[in-house]
Amino acid sequence: MRLTFLIAALWAPAAFAACPVAEDLKTGIRLTDKDGHYEILKSYTPGTVTSHYYENGALDSRVLLARGLYLVEYIEAEGGALSASGRDTYSYEFTPEKMPIPEAGKVLELPVVLNEGGDISSGLDVFEADPEITVTLGACAYRVLPVRQYFDKEDRQTYELLHYLPELGVSYLKTSFYSDGSDTYDYVAIEATN
């Protein structure tokens, strides 16, 4: 009887670990997809979050997100290390902490200046938020605001569907849509890292 109680007591914390909250961004929140690839989201500077994405255990890329949603920097990794030659930046008219929070049924049109490997251009990013849904990641359920990001106001076939979690202040890429197909990322687990 005593051994059974001891085993149950040791097993219980792992089995019933709390779902991550926004405060956990200080040390990191890990999202894992169905293929075992994962990203670790962490607070960076005021109004920004980093996401390090790993495939097969090796670093694939790092992004910097304003308000946990708006891409402001993307860096590719080569051989598991970040590469300065694979760095793109995106500048909006707001500082990261002043970027607007999306609302269901609203459309945001944000002018952006892109620096893609030294090539400078400007554009207009369009963000359309759908009604809130609930998404379950492992044993954790979160409110999610599906946000469609269009990179060309006229092209409605090419866009990214982001899942924004207001309770955490972060988002993850759910699906990239192209004129000839799509890529979907199915996250199945979420946990706080130490």
Secondary structure in CASP SS format (residue, H / E / C, confidence):
PFRMAT SS
TARGET T0000
AUTHOR 0000-0000-0000
METHOD secondary structure of the structure
MODEL  1
M C 1.00
R H 1.00
L H 1.00
T H 1.00
F H 1.00
L H 1.00
I H 1.00
A H 1.00
A H 1.00
L H 1.00
W H 1.00
A H 1.00
P H 1.00
A H 1.00
A H 1.00
F C 1.00
A C 1.00
A C 1.00
C C 1.00
P C 1.00
V C 1.00
A H 1.00
E H 1.00
D H 1.00
L H 1.00
K H 1.00
T C 1.00
G C 1.00
I E 1.00
R E 1.00
L E 1.00
T E 1.00
D E 1.00
K C 1.00
D C 1.00
G C 1.00
H C 1.00
Y E 1.00
E E 1.00
I E 1.00
L E 1.00
K E 1.00
S E 1.00
Y C 1.00
T C 1.00
P C 1.00
G C 1.00
T E 1.00
V E 1.00
T E 1.00
S E 1.00
H E 1.00
Y E 1.00
Y E 1.00
E E 1.00
N C 1.00
G C 1.00
A E 1.00
L E 1.00
D E 1.00
S E 1.00
R E 1.00
V E 1.00
L E 1.00
L E 1.00
A E 1.00
R C 1.00
G C 1.00
L C 1.00
Y E 1.00
L E 1.00
V E 1.00
E E 1.00
Y E 1.00
I E 1.00
E E 1.00
A E 1.00
E E 1.00
G C 1.00
G C 1.00
A E 1.00
L E 1.00
S E 1.00
A E 1.00
S E 1.00
G E 1.00
R E 1.00
D E 1.00
T E 1.00
Y E 1.00
S E 1.00
Y E 1.00
E C 1.00
F C 1.00
T C 1.00
P H 1.00
E H 1.00
K H 1.00
M C 1.00
P C 1.00
I C 1.00
P C 1.00
E C 1.00
A C 1.00
G C 1.00
K C 1.00
V E 1.00
L E 1.00
E E 1.00
L E 1.00
P E 1.00
V E 1.00
V E 1.00
L E 1.00
N E 1.00
E E 1.00
G C 1.00
G C 1.00
D E 1.00
I E 1.00
S E 1.00
S E 1.00
G E 1.00
L E 1.00
D E 1.00
V E 1.00
F E 1.00
E E 1.00
A E 1.00
D C 1.00
P C 1.00
E C 1.00
I E 1.00
T E 1.00
V E 1.00
T E 1.00
L E 1.00
G C 1.00
A C 1.00
C E 1.00
A E 1.00
Y E 1.00
R E 1.00
V E 1.00
L E 1.00
P E 1.00
V E 1.00
R E 1.00
Q E 1.00
Y E 1.00
F C 1.00
D C 1.00
K C 1.00
E C 1.00
D C 1.00
R C 1.00
Q C 1.00
T C 1.00
Y E 1.00
E E 1.00
L E 1.00
L E 1.00
H E 1.00
Y E 1.00
L E 1.00
P C 1.00
E C 1.00
L C 1.00
G C 1.00
V E 1.00
S E 1.00
Y E 1.00
L E 1.00
K E 1.00
T E 1.00
S E 1.00
F E 1.00
Y E 1.00
S C 1.00
D C 1.00
G E 1.00
S E 1.00
D E 1.00
T E 1.00
Y C 1.00
D C 1.00
Y E 1.00
V E 1.00
A E 1.00
I E 1.00
E E 1.00
A E 1.00
T C 1.00
N C 1.00
END
